[in-house]
């Protein structure tokens, strides 16, 4: 049976409907940075997602090629994740999506080393007419955060973020945004196949 990150790390991918404090360990990701409104058709965010999944599925299906990866095991591609921020804004202004900066990413197994990643990018480049120069392999470290499960449209997130902020105040914590720590979302639902009212998104904020 293929390894499933969501089931193996339920605390990270399946939080409750009420805010909670969590310490997130370092993890291995393929990632693309960009700017712009995520809803823009053909925009930087949509391009980033296409690039990420191309590399992710090249890695996932590598066992069907002649290239044998040391330590390989079959796995389910984890949910898409995104770190979001806006220059000069402490937090998120949902009315100014055009000013958003992001790191869009997918978790990958630890056996994906720089050499393995380079092979996957080369393979993906040979199969698709896309620019893979923006994708990179990196370890992301979040540390102490608060998180909660948001249900419904993305535009309704401010109410859920407000619940997290109240939890932070009640527990004598502080938001801890920086160049390395951002508003984090994990998309448990595919918006192309899920009614907007049924969307599930993990919202995670850095704290100290």
LUMMARPA-491309 format. One line per 5 residues: their letters; for each residue x, y, z of N, C-alpha, C, O. Coordinates in steps of 0.001 Angstrom, whole numbers, padded with zeros to 6 digits. Example, Ala and Ser with C-alpha at 12.3 -4.5 7.8 and 13.67 -1.06 7.14 Angstrom:
% residues 2
as) 013190:-005690:007800:012300:-004500:007800:013200:-003300:007800:014236:-003319:008465  012850:-002250:007080:013670:-001060:007140:012900:000030:007870:013409:001138:008039
END
This chain:
% residues 208
xxxxx) 000839:-001198:000000:000000:000000:000000:000880:001256:000000:001866:001332:000733  000514:002228:-000822:001312:003445:-000941:001269:004255:000350:000226:004367:000994  002409:004812:000712:002508:005637:001910:001689:006904:001715:001763:007533:000659  000910:007285:002720:000054:008466:002653:000455:009423:003777:000251:009128:004955  001025:010566:003407:001463:011554:004396:000305:012009:005277:000488:012208:006478
xxxxx) -000884:012177:004700:-002030:012666:005473:-002373:011709:006610:-002700:012147:007713  -002302:010411:006349:-002643:009420:007367:-001505:009228:008364:-001738:008997:009550  -000270:009327:007869:000893:009123:008740:001110:010310:009676:001612:010142:010787  000732:011508:009228:000935:012724:010022:-000399:013459:010176:-000560:014589:009716  -001343:012796:010829:-002686:013349:010966:-002697:014697:011678:-003510:015564:011356
xxxxx) -001806:014875:012635:-001779:016137:013383:-001473:017323:012471:-001885:018448:012753  -000752:017072:011380:-000375:018144:010460:-001416:018382:009377:-001608:019513:008932  -002084:017325:008957:-002979:017415:007808:-004461:017287:008141:-005302:017567:007287  -004798:016878:009338:-006206:016686:009686:-006536:017321:011035:-006916:016619:011971  -006394:018644:011143:-006710:019313:012411:-008215:019378:012649:-009011:019047:011771
xxxxx) -008586:019806:013840:-009985:019924:014205:-010550:021276:013752:-009850:022107:013174  -011842:021460:014038:-012494:022721:013696:-012218:023814:014719:-012655:024953:014553  -011492:023466:015775:-011137:024455:016791:-009627:024681:016761:-008879:023738:016502  -009158:025900:017016:-007730:026195:016960:-006916:025351:017929:-007394:024971:018997  -005683:025064:017539:-004774:024294:018382:-003344:024759:018144:-003010:025289:017084
xxxxx) -002513:024549:019152:-001089:024867:019068:-000342:023621:018628:-000614:022525:019117  000597:023785:017706:001327:022644:017175:002757:023054:016856:003017:024201:016493  003674:022119:016993:005057:022348:016568:005301:021507:015322:005209:020281:015361  005611:022176:014221:005744:021520:012923:007219:021215:012656:008035:022136:012637  007579:019948:012451:008981:019599:012203:009412:019968:010786:008562:020184:009923
xxxxx) 010711:020043:010533:011194:020304:009176:010714:019223:008209:010558:018064:008595  010484:019602:006963:010017:018650:005962:010586:019012:004596:010946:020161:004339  010658:018014:003730:011246:018113:002401:010175:018513:001379:009137:017858:001291  010413:019571:000611:009424:020067:-000347:010055:020380:-001702:011238:020707:-001801  009231:020269:-002737:009542:020949:-003994:008687:022210:-003985:007521:022170:-003593
xxxxx) 009266:023331:-004416:008596:024614:-004210:008838:025567:-005365:009860:025499:-006048  007867:026465:-005570:007975:027518:-006579:007539:028828:-005936:006489:028888:-005297  008328:029862:-006101:007981:031195:-005597:007359:032024:-006709:007662:031832:-007887  006476:032956:-006318:005870:033820:-007317:005087:034949:-006699:005036:035088:-005477  004466:035767:-007557:003657:036898:-007125:002397:036960:-007976:002387:036540:-009133
xxxxx) 001330:037495:-007375:000137:037754:-008161:-001113:037104:-007605:-001062:036286:-006687  -002234:037490:-008187:-003550:036980:-007804:-003646:035497:-008169:-003490:035146:-009338  -003902:034616:-007189:-003974:033192:-007482:-005154:032816:-008382:-005177:031720:-008942  -006130:033711:-008524:-007296:033427:-009360:-007092:033810:-010822:-007951:033536:-011660  -005974:034433:-011129:-005716:034891:-012499:-005452:033702:-013421:-004527:032924:-013191
xxxxx) -006265:033570:-014458:-006067:032491:-015411:-004749:032686:-016160:-004483:033754:-016712  -003939:031644:-016166:-002650:031726:-016828:-001615:032514:-016059:-000527:032775:-016570  -001947:032903:-014809:-001037:033697:-013996:000065:032870:-013375:000155:031663:-013598  000905:033533:-012589:002090:032885:-012016:001718:031731:-011097:002418:030720:-011052  000608:031878:-010355:000231:030813:-009419:-000221:029557:-010160:000192:028450:-009815
xxxxx) -001062:029724:-011171:-001528:028568:-011945:-000345:027884:-012631:-000306:026656:-012720  000603:028661:-013108:001796:028093:-013737:002622:027312:-012712:003147:026241:-013013  002728:027860:-011506:003504:027203:-010452:002926:025833:-010128:003669:024867:-009957  001610:025749:-010046:000963:024478:-009734:001247:023441:-010820:001537:022283:-010520  001164:023862:-012072:001425:022932:-013171:002857:022405:-013111:003096:021215:-013318
xxxxx) 003794:023285:-012830:005201:022883:-012730:005402:021899:-011575:006062:020871:-011728  004827:022228:-010426:004990:021383:-009243:004470:019968:-009473:005156:018991:-009170  003268:019864:-010003:002690:018530:-010191:003424:017732:-011260:003491:016505:-011181  003968:018410:-012248:004756:017712:-013266:005969:017035:-012643:006273:015883:-012954  006665:017756:-011758:007834:017192:-011089:007413:016131:-010070:008046:015081:-009958
xxxxx) 006339:016415:-009331:005877:015488:-008291:005510:014130:-008883:005873:013093:-008327  004802:014129:-009992:004394:012849:-010584:005537:012162:-011311:005522:010943:-011481  006519:012928:-011739:007730:012304:-012288:008441:011529:-011193:008908:010413:-011420  008526:012116:-010007:009136:011434:-008859:008313:010217:-008441:008857:009138:-008206  007011:010402:-008353:006122:009329:-007900:006183:008104:-008818:006164:006964:-008355
xxxxx) 006257:008363:-010123:006217:007272:-011094:007598:006817:-011537:007715:006074:-012512  008637:007241:-010848:010006:006916:-011266:010279:005419:-011288:011131:004947:-012040  009541:004666:-010449:009786:003217:-010380:009420:002516:-011686:009800:001363:-011894  008691:003195:-012565:008330:002608:-013848:009354:002930:-014936:009173:002572:-016100  010421:003606:-014543:011504:003918:-015476:012731:003090:-015117:012725:002326:-014152
xxxxx) 013764:003256:-015899:015015:002551:-015621:015799:003213:-014499:016774:002650:-014001  015381:004396:-014106:016098:005126:-013056:015637:004633:-011684:014487:004850:-011300  016503:003990:-010966:016179:003453:-009652:016672:004396:-008560:017865:004691:-008478  015745:004870:-007717:016075:005809:-006653:016322:005044:-005357:015489:004242:-004934  017454:005291:-004738:017783:004617:-003481:016772:004981:-002399:016487:006157:-002174
xxxxx) 016239:003973:-001737:015285:004193:-000666:013868:004444:-001142:013002:004787:-000337  013611:004281:-002426:012291:004601:-002980:011175:003765:-002354:011345:002576:-002086  010032:004412:-002129:008803:003707:-001782:007651:004447:-002452:007712:005659:-002656  006612:003712:-002786:005458:004319:-003420:004700:005177:-002401:004592:004818:-001229  004184:006303:-002865:003481:007205:-001954:002386:007970:-002693:002412:008105:-003916
xxxxx) 001438:008459:-001925:000380:009314:-002447:000908:010750:-002451:001424:011223:-001439  000781:011434:-003571:001226:012830:-003619:000420:013626:-002589:-000809:013642:-002653  001090:014284:-001644:000394:015022:-000571:-000377:016223:-001108:-000216:016597:-002270  -001216:016828:-000266:-001985:018005:-000695:-001079:019181:-001053:000022:019329:-000523  -001570:019998:-001957:-000893:021238:-002309:-000876:022162:-001100:-001856:022251:-000360
xxxxx) 000250:022853:-000904:000381:023798:000204:000822:025167:-000330:001420:025267:-001401  000519:026197:000427:000926:027527:000006:001263:028419:001186:000521:028466:002167  002375:029123:001094:002750:030158:002062:002495:031503:001380:002923:031728:000248  001789:032396:002088:001335:033639:001474:001721:034864:002316:001720:034809:003545  002047:035953:001640:002306:037219:002333:002198:038372:001336:002149:038163:000124
xxxxx) 002163:039584:001870:002134:040802:001075:003137:041785:001664:003154:042016:002873  003955:042349:000822:004981:043283:001287:004331:044468:002007:003406:045095:001490  004837:044762:003214:004345:045900:003968:003059:045655:004726:002520:046573:005344  002550:044412:004689:001300:044086:005385:001576:042981:006393:002134:041940:006046  001187:043208:007635:001384:042210:008686:000157:041306:008740:-000836:041631:009390
xxxxx) 000235:040181:008058:-000914:039289:007967:-001379:039192:006534:-000562:039208:005613  -002704:039089:006330:-003249:038927:004991:-004356:039941:004738:-005272:040090:005547  -004263:040638:003608:-005335:041521:003166:-006010:040840:001980:-005488:040854:000866  -007170:040247:002229:-007849:039463:001201:-008430:040331:000089:-008867:039810:-000938  -008440:041641:000282:-008953:042546:-000737:-007876:042938:-001746:-008169:043569:-002762
xxxxx) -006626:042561:-001461:-005535:042956:-002353:-004764:041713:-002837:-003561:041582:-002610  -005476:040827:-003492:-004876:039572:-003955:-003775:039795:-004982:-002853:038988:-005101  -003877:040902:-005730:-002863:041173:-006747:-001498:041457:-006132:-000484:041388:-006827  -001457:041778:-004827:-000196:042072:-004152:000409:040848:-003449:001441:040949:-002784  -000240:039707:-003604:000213:038509:-002906:001535:037979:-003459:001770:037966:-004667
xxxxx) 002380:037546:-002539:003567:036770:-002877:003346:035377:-002292:002653:035231:-001285  003922:034366:-002908:003652:033012:-002441:004836:032074:-002643:005710:032284:-003485  004812:031027:-001822:005628:029842:-002072:004625:028700:-002187:004014:028298:-001197  004462:028185:-003389:003569:027051:-003608:004411:025792:-003553:005478:025735:-004165  003943:024765:-002819:004829:023624:-002598:004080:022309:-002412:002894:022285:-002086
xxxxx) 004803:021225:-002628:004322:019866:-002400:005382:019110:-001609:006565:019149:-001948  004961:018434:-000573:005900:017651:000221:006362:016425:-000569:005585:015830:-001315  007615:016060:-000399:008164:014868:-001045:008936:014057:-000011:009381:014606:000997  009102:012759:-000248:009839:011920:000709:011281:012389:000888:011838:013070:000027  011863:012017:002003:013232:012425:002301:014249:011815:001343:015372:012309:001244
xxxxx) 013875:010746:000634:014824:010163:-000322:014995:011029:-001575:015841:010743:-002422  014190:012085:-001685:014363:013014:-002802:015508:013962:-002457:015303:015007:-001839  016690:013587:-002859:017907:014370:-002647:018071:015362:-003800:017334:015281:-004783  019020:016294:-003702:019251:017194:-004832:019504:016458:-006141:019033:016895:-007191  020239:015348:-006101:020507:014589:-007321:019221:013980:-007883:018990:014013:-009091
xxxxx) 018393:013428:-007007:017116:012859:-007439:016213:013954:-008009:015564:013761:-009036  016179:015095:-007338:015378:016229:-007809:015837:016681:-009194:015010:016914:-010076  017141:016804:-009388:017673:017235:-010690:017271:016261:-011788:016941:016674:-012899  017300:014961:-011476:016874:013959:-012456:015408:014164:-012825:015050:014117:-014002  014555:014390:-011819:013126:014553:-012058:012841:015794:-012911:011999:015753:-013809
xxxxx) 013531:016877:-012635:013348:018104:-013414:013770:017871:-014866:013098:018326:-015792  014875:017166:-015061:015334:016869:-016412:014321:016016:-017157:014049:016254:-018334  013760:015021:-016474:012753:014156:-017083:011491:014947:-017426:010943:014809:-018519  011040:015764:-016498:009828:016547:-016728:010019:017541:-017867:009109:017763:-018666  011194:018132:-017936:011501:019086:-019001:011448:018417:-020366:010995:019017:-021341
xxxxx) 011913:017165:-020435:011919:016427:-021701:010504:016076:-022160:010264:015898:-023355  009567:015975:-021213:008203:015561:-021542:007259:016733:-021791:006306:016612:-022560  007522:017860:-021144:006599:018987:-021236:007328:020260:-021653:008481:020482:-021284  006642:021083:-022421:007222:022349:-022862:006938:023424:-021812:006169:024357:-022043  007577:023268:-020658:007404:024202:-019552:008771:024664:-019063:009781:023990:-019266
xxxxx) 008784:025820:-018418:010010:026343:-017830:010086:025890:-016374:009331:026368:-015527  011005:024962:-016089:011140:024425:-014739:012231:025126:-013931:012610:024646:-012863  012734:026242:-014422:013829:026922:-013737:013394:027506:-012388:014237:027786:-011536  012086:027689:-012190:011590:028309:-010958:011425:027307:-009820:011322:027711:-008661  011399:026021:-010122:011147:025034:-009079:012447:024663:-008380:013497:024568:-009016
xxxxx) 012376:024455:-007085:013565:024065:-006338:013187:023075:-005246:012013:022910:-004914  014183:022434:-004705:014026:021499:-003597:014519:022184:-002337:015620:022734:-002320  013714:022158:-001276:014154:022803:-000050:013494:022178:001171:012416:021589:001091  014172:022324:002296:013611:021905:003577:012967:023135:004212:013622:024157:004413  011671:023021:004525:010950:024121:005156:010752:023809:006631:010316:022717:006994
xxxxx) 011077:024777:007474:010961:024610:008924:009976:025637:009463:010225:026839:009375  008868:025177:010017:007846:026094:010533:007946:026315:012039:007806:027444:012511  008186:025246:012792:008258:025390:014239:006886:025577:014872:005916:024933:014474  006812:026470:015869:005581:026647:016642:004540:027431:015832:004819:028516:015322  003339:026858:015726:002257:027474:014956:000922:027198:015636:000822:026338:016511
xxxxx) -000095:027935:015223:-001473:027587:015563:-002173:027248:014256:-001873:027834:013216  -003099:026309:014308:-003775:025896:013093:-005220:025516:013384:-005610:025266:014525  -006005:025482:012298:-007406:025097:012411:-007880:024673:011024:-007281:025053:010017  -008950:023891:010971:-009534:023493:009698:-010593:024510:009290:-011528:024786:010042  -010434:025065:008090:-011415:025988:007531:-012287:025234:006536:-011773:024514:005680
xxxxx) -013583:025393:006641:-014525:024781:005705:-015236:025872:004919:-015734:026839:005496  -015281:025712:003599:-016008:026664:002776:-015121:027463:001841:-013960:027107:001640  -015650:028546:001262:-014919:029345:000273:-013652:029968:000841:-013571:030271:002031  -012673:030151:-000024:-011434:030809:000385:-011706:032237:000845:-011042:032734:001755  -012682:032901:000221:-012974:034292:000588:-013595:034413:001970:-013701:035520:002497
xxxxx) -014009:033297:002571:-014553:033323:003925:-013479:033073:004987:-013788:032982:006175  -012230:032965:004560:-011153:032656:005495:-010948:033698:006595:-010565:033319:007701  -011184:034994:006351:-010934:035972:007417:-011619:035642:008737:-011050:035894:009799  -012827:035083:008696:-013527:034727:009935:-012783:033626:010672:-012718:033633:011901  -012223:032680:009927:-011457:031589:010545:-010123:032102:011088:-009684:031690:012161
xxxxx) -009493:032990:010350:-008249:033601:010826:-008504:034366:012114:-007667:034361:013018  -009654:035022:012204:-010012:035758:013414:-010090:034821:014622:-009687:035192:015724  -010607:033612:014415:-010658:032623:015498:-009250:032256:015956:-008998:032105:017151  -008342:032115:015005:-006954:031808:015355:-006334:032953:016145:-005605:032723:017110  -006621:034178:015739:-006071:035344:016437:-006594:035432:017865:-005850:035791:018778
xxxxx) -007858:035108:018061:-008419:035091:019413:-007743:034026:020266:-007451:034249:021441  -007498:032869:019665:-006815:031777:020368:-005409:032201:020768:-004947:031891:021866  -004734:032910:019874:-003375:033390:020146:-003375:034330:021350:-002532:034207:022238  -004311:035258:021375:-004402:036211:022487:-004735:035513:023805:-004155:035830:024843  -005665:034570:023758:-006108:033871:024972:-005012:033001:025574:-005040:032701:026767
xxxxx) -004047:032594:024755:-002997:031694:025217:-001638:032387:025350:-000591:031741:025385  -001686:033717:025423:-000475:034521:025640:000611:034237:024605:001797:034167:024930  000186:034077:023365:001109:033872:022253:001169:035148:021424:000396:036081:021641  002085:035174:020486:002198:036316:019589:002381:035814:018166:003090:034836:017932  001737:036492:017211:002004:036192:015811:003468:036486:015523:004023:037469:016015
xxxxx) 004084:035632:014726:005534:035739:014522:005868:035682:013036:006605:034808:012580  005304:036645:012283:005610:036734:010860:007035:037249:010661:007523:038083:011423  007688:036734:009622:009023:037210:009270:009283:036846:007810:008397:036335:007125  010492:037108:007343:010848:036740:005975:010828:035231:005773:010759:034752:004641  010888:034486:006867:010919:033030:006793:009620:032378:007286:009442:031170:007131
xxxxx) 008723:033158:007872:007518:032593:008475:006292:033340:007961:006192:034560:008091  005361:032588:007377:004241:033211:006687:002917:032502:006991:002888:031418:007574  001833:033147:006578:000502:032543:006562:000582:031287:005689:001059:031340:004556  000113:030166:006224:000277:028876:005552:-001082:028230:005355:-001899:028196:006275  -001325:027715:004148:-002561:027002:003853:-002249:025646:003224:-001323:025520:002422
xxxxx) -003036:024630:003599:-002923:023293:003014:-004284:022958:002426:-005295:022973:003127  -004301:022655:001136:-005559:022488:000414:-005940:021004:000349:-005415:020245:-000465  -006861:020617:001224:-007258:019214:001331:-008272:018821:000261:-008507:017633:000039  -008873:019806:-000401:-009882:019544:-001421:-009417:020065:-002777:-008658:021031:-002859  -009881:019415:-003828:-009620:019878:-005190:-010776:020792:-005600:-011892:020310:-005795
xxxxx) -010535:022105:-005735:-011627:023027:-006051:-012287:022760:-007395:-013388:023248:-007652  -011623:021986:-008261:-012210:021655:-009561:-013287:020584:-009426:-014145:020442:-010298  -013238:019828:-008324:-014158:018701:-008162:-015024:018801:-006899:-015830:017912:-006627  -014858:019865:-006144:-015546:019997:-004856:-016404:021258:-004850:-015957:022324:-005273  -017638:021132:-004367:-018481:022311:-004221:-017806:023292:-003271:-017186:022893:-002286
xxxxx) -017933:024560:-003573:-017195:025571:-002828:-017526:025527:-001336:-016657:025795:-000507  -018767:025194:-000986:-019141:025156:000424:-018541:023955:001147:-018557:023907:002377  -018011:022985:000401:-017432:021782:001001:-015904:021776:001007:-015293:020793:001426  -015291:022851:000552:-013831:022912:000526:-013264:022829:001941:-013815:023403:002880  -012151:022103:002074:-011464:021984:003362:-010036:022492:003204:-009292:022047:002330
xxxxx) -009669:023437:004074:-008342:024045:004012:-007764:024164:005411:-008415:024694:006311  -006555:023679:005598:-005852:023901:006862:-005260:025307:006816:-004567:025660:005862  -005530:026102:007837:-004915:027431:007954:-003990:027408:009154:-004391:027043:010259  -002746:027805:008922:-001709:027735:009962:-000963:029064:010034:-000550:029612:009012  -000796:029575:011255:-000104:030854:011459:001097:030653:012382:001000:029909:013357
xxx) 002221:031298:012093:003402:031171:012955:003260:031977:014228:002769:033106:014197  003683:031412:015346:003590:032117:016630:004862:031912:017437:005694:031057:017135  004978:032717:018457:006082:032570:019411:005532:032764:020810:006281:032686:021784
END
